[in-house]
């Protein structure tokens, strides 16, 4: 069995299943492997029987020599391992366990999450263009929606809203999630949904080419987030991933359990997810999101409350002294 031919069939299967992004990742891994074979072995054929640890290690070294980072190299290895295991299962050939000597983990990278203060700065940020304004609103909506991925936000329709909740299926894992619509989320929805189009947000416009629409919108979204980052100052780097990572990070800082965070994000494997669905109700997710929104939104409310309390205290003491010091006729001056 030619491994390359088998992999091409897997790519077609992913496309038929609607897993376009996965198919693109498989295609990238396949193309790079073919390039390696052509350069190092003068062939583009890879018989499954010859797929061994020596070849895989040589391919890893090839990727690293091309200055491909450790995580991207690992990503390719995990794709090849998944396809290899399916090829072994389909062919009945004994596995040679070729991936034991290469790195298939995930190395620590630059932190993607931002803290509460940065989220509050984004809320106060004044955009200069309509596309920048949408980027700001999309970022906040994704954050307020328990770190909803941008692809899932793009696919939301009026049918996803029922009984004051957004219920949707994650594009990546097919896991169903349900989120209570908080007032800050509702305002953003009403701002962009006119009731005339299928989708809540103006991202997917061409019914015949949603894939192109999405990637065009994603590029523009990230470009505008980069502009917002520059306005917020040094050290802030916003991307489409940041709302999701930030929600998880802030949730953890607020001592929300990892189980609830995992369920809220839909960010766990199938067996673990099934356990979470059975053991945790949507109330946990709602409380988690409410706690985070309360923390983020409390800054401005706290300032207003302090100013009101100061004013009331001054009024009280003025009345108190005027009552007890009428004979002295003292004058009190107050400034706010």
C-alpha positions in Angstrom: 0.0 0.0 0.0 1.3 3.4 -1.0 1.0 5.7 2.1 0.8 8.8 0.0 -2.1 7.5 -2.0 -3.9 6.4 1.2 -3.4 9.9 2.7 -4.9 11.5 -0.4 -8.0 9.4 0.1 -8.1 10.5 3.8 -8.0 14.1 2.6 -11.0 13.5 0.3 -12.9 11.8 3.1 -12.3 14.9 5.4 -13.6 17.2 2.7 -16.8 15.0 2.2 -17.3 15.2 6.0 -17.2 19.0 5.8 -14.0 19.1 7.8 -12.3 21.6 5.5 -9.7 22.9 7.9 -8.6 19.3 8.9 -8.4 18.5 5.2 -6.2 21.5 4.6 -3.9 20.5 7.5 -3.7 17.0 6.1 -2.9 18.4 2.7 -0.1 20.5 4.1 1.4 17.6 5.9 1.1 15.4 2.8 2.8 18.0 0.5 5.7 18.5 2.9 6.2 14.7 3.2 6.2 14.4 -0.6 8.7 17.2 -0.9 10.9 15.4 1.7 10.7 12.2 -0.2 11.5 13.9 -3.5 14.6 15.7 -2.1 16.0 13.0 0.1 14.9 9.7 -1.6 14.3 10.8 -5.2 10.7 9.3 -5.1 7.2 10.3 -4.2 6.1 6.8 -3.4 6.1 5.5 0.2 5.2 1.9 0.7 3.6 1.3 4.1 6.0 -1.6 4.8 8.9 0.8 4.6 7.4 3.4 6.9 9.7 3.0 9.9 11.2 5.0 12.8 14.3 5.9 10.7 12.2 7.6 8.0 10.1 9.5 10.5 13.1 10.7 12.4 14.7 11.8 9.1 11.5 13.7 8.2 11.5 15.4 11.6 15.1 16.5 11.1 14.2 17.8 7.7 11.4 19.9 9.0 13.6 21.4 11.7 16.3 22.1 9.1 13.7 24.2 7.3 13.3 26.4 10.4 9.9 25.0 11.1 9.1 25.4 14.8 8.9 22.6 17.2 5.1 22.8 17.6 4.5 22.8 13.8 6.8 19.8 13.4 4.9 18.0 16.2 1.6 18.9 14.5 2.8 17.3 11.2 3.9 14.2 13.2 0.5 13.8 14.9 -1.3 14.0 11.5 1.0 11.4 10.0 0.6 9.2 13.1 -3.2 9.4 12.8 -3.2 8.5 9.1 -0.5 5.8 9.6 -2.7 4.1 12.3 -5.7 4.1 10.0 -3.6 2.7 7.1 -2.3 -0.1 9.4 -5.8 -0.9 10.5 -7.1 -0.9 6.9 -4.2 -3.0 5.5 -3.7 -5.5 8.3 0.0 -5.0 8.2 1.7 -5.1 11.6 2.6 -1.7 13.0 6.3 -0.8 13.2 5.6 1.9 15.9 7.6 4.5 13.9 6.7 7.6 16.0 8.4 6.6 19.3 11.5 8.6 18.7 10.0 11.9 17.5 8.4 14.8 19.4 4.6 14.8 19.3 3.9 17.0 22.3 3.0 20.7 22.5 5.7 23.0 23.7 4.9 26.1 25.7 4.5 29.2 23.5 3.9 32.9 24.0 0.9 33.4 26.2 -2.2 34.2 24.2 -4.4 35.2 27.1 -4.9 38.8 28.3 -6.0 39.9 31.7 -9.2 41.6 33.0 -7.7 45.0 32.7 -6.9 44.6 29.0 -10.5 43.3 28.3 -11.8 46.4 30.1 -9.5 48.6 27.9 -10.9 46.9 24.8 -14.5 47.7 26.0 -13.5 51.4 26.3 -11.6 51.5 23.0 -13.0 53.8 20.4 -12.7 52.4 16.9 -11.9 54.6 13.9 -13.5 52.5 11.1 -16.6 50.2 10.8 -14.4 47.1 10.3 -12.4 47.9 13.4 -15.6 48.4 15.4 -16.9 45.0 14.2 -13.5 43.5 15.3 -13.9 45.0 18.7 -17.5 43.8 19.0 -16.6 40.3 17.7 -13.8 40.0 20.2 -16.0 40.9 23.1 -18.9 38.7 22.0 -16.6 35.7 21.7 -15.1 36.5 25.1 -18.5 37.0 26.8 -19.8 33.8 25.2 -17.4 31.6 27.2 -14.6 32.0 24.7 -16.7 31.0 21.6 -14.4 30.4 18.6 -14.8 32.9 15.8 -15.8 30.2 13.3 -18.8 29.2 15.6 -19.8 32.9 16.0 -19.8 33.2 12.2 -22.2 30.3 11.9 -24.8 31.5 14.5 -28.3 31.9 13.2 -31.6 33.0 14.8 -32.3 29.3 15.2 -29.4 29.0 17.6 -31.3 31.3 20.0 -34.0 29.7 22.2 -35.3 30.6 25.6 -32.6 33.3 26.2 -29.8 30.9 25.4 -27.4 30.3 22.5 -27.2 26.6 21.7 -24.7 25.6 19.1 -22.4 22.8 17.9 -18.7 23.4 17.9 -17.3 23.1 14.4 -14.1 21.4 15.6 -15.4 18.7 17.9 -19.2 18.5 17.1 -19.9 19.0 20.8 -23.1 20.8 21.6 -22.8 23.8 23.9 -25.4 26.0 25.6 -24.7 29.5 26.9 -27.0 32.0 28.6 -27.3 35.3 26.7 -26.1 38.0 29.0 -27.1 41.6 28.4 -23.7 42.6 27.0 -24.0 39.7 24.4 -27.6 40.7 23.6 -26.6 44.3 22.8 -24.0 43.1 20.3 -26.4 40.7 18.6 -29.1 43.4 18.3 -26.5 45.8 16.9 -25.7 43.5 13.9 -28.7 41.3 13.3 -31.4 42.8 11.2 -33.7 39.8 10.9 -33.4 39.7 7.1 -30.4 37.5 6.6 -29.7 33.9 7.8 -26.8 34.6 10.1 -26.6 36.8 13.2 -23.4 38.5 12.1 -22.3 39.8 8.7 -19.5 37.3 8.1 -20.9 34.5 5.9 -22.6 36.4 2.9 -22.2 34.2 -0.2 -24.3 31.0 0.3 -22.2 29.2 -2.4 -18.8 30.0 -0.9 -18.9 30.2 2.9 -15.4 28.9 3.1 -14.0 31.9 1.2 -16.2 34.3 3.1 -15.0 33.0 6.5 -11.3 33.1 5.7 -11.6 36.6 4.2 -13.5 37.8 7.4 -10.9 36.0 9.6 -8.0 37.8 7.9 -9.7 41.2 8.3 -10.7 40.4 11.9 -7.0 39.7 12.8 -5.8 42.7 10.9 -8.1 45.0 12.9 -7.3 43.2 16.2 -3.6 44.0 15.4 -4.5 47.7 15.0 -6.4 47.7 18.3 -3.4 46.0 19.9 -1.1 48.8 18.7 -3.5 51.4 20.1 -3.7 49.7 23.5 0.1 49.8 23.9 3.2 47.6 24.1 2.8 44.0 25.2 -0.7 43.6 23.9 -1.1 41.2 21.0 -4.7 40.4 20.1 -5.7 37.6 17.7 -8.8 35.5 17.1 -7.5 33.0 19.6 -7.2 35.5 22.5 -10.9 35.7 23.6 -11.0 32.0 24.1 -7.7 31.7 25.9 -8.4 34.8 28.0 -11.8 33.5 29.2 -10.2 30.2 30.3 -7.3 32.0 32.0 -9.6 34.5 33.9 -12.0 31.7 34.8 -9.0 29.8 36.3 -7.9 32.9 38.2 -11.5 33.2 39.6 -11.1 29.7 41.1 -13.7 28.2 38.7 -13.1 24.5 38.6 -11.2 23.0 35.6 -14.2 20.7 35.0 -16.5 23.7 34.4 -13.9 25.5 32.3 -13.5 22.4 30.1 -17.2 22.0 29.7 -17.8 25.7 29.0 -15.1 25.6 26.3 -16.0 22.2 24.8 -12.3 21.7 25.1 -11.9 18.0 26.0 -11.7 14.6 24.4 -14.9 12.7 23.7 -14.9 10.4 26.7 -14.1 13.2 29.1 -16.7 15.4 27.5 -19.4 12.7 27.8 -18.6 12.5 31.6 -18.9 16.3 31.9 -22.2 16.4 30.1 -23.7 13.8 32.4 -22.3 15.3 35.6 -22.6 19.0 35.1 -25.6 21.1 34.3 -25.7 24.3 32.2 -26.1 26.1 35.5 -22.4 25.7 36.2 -21.5 27.2 32.9 -23.9 30.1 33.4 -22.5 30.8 36.9 -19.0 30.7 35.6 -19.8 33.1 32.8 -21.7 35.4 35.1 -18.8 35.6 37.5 -16.4 36.5 34.8 -18.6 39.2 33.3 -19.3 40.6 36.7 -15.5 40.8 37.3 -14.8 42.4 33.9 -17.7 44.9 34.1 -17.2 45.8 37.8 -14.5 48.3 37.2 -16.7 51.1 36.0 -19.5 50.3 38.3 -17.1 50.4 41.3 -15.9 53.9 40.4 -19.5 55.1 40.1 -20.4 53.5 43.4 -17.4 55.1 45.2 -18.2 58.5 43.8 -21.9 58.2 45.0 -20.8 56.9 48.5 -18.4 59.9 48.8 -21.1 62.3 47.9 -23.6 60.8 50.4 -21.1 60.8 53.2 -20.3 64.5 52.6 -24.0 65.4 52.5 -24.6 63.5 55.7 -21.8 65.1 57.6 -22.7 68.6 56.5 -26.3 68.1 57.7 -24.9 66.6 61.0 -22.7 69.6 61.7 -25.3 72.1 60.6 -27.7 70.6 63.1 -25.3 70.5 66.0 -23.5 73.7 65.4 -26.2 76.2 64.6 -25.1 78.7 67.3 -21.5 78.9 65.9 -22.9 79.5 62.4 -19.8 77.8 60.9 -19.6 77.5 57.1 -18.5 74.3 55.4 -17.2 74.2 51.9 -17.3 71.0 49.8 -15.8 70.3 46.4 -16.5 67.3 44.2 
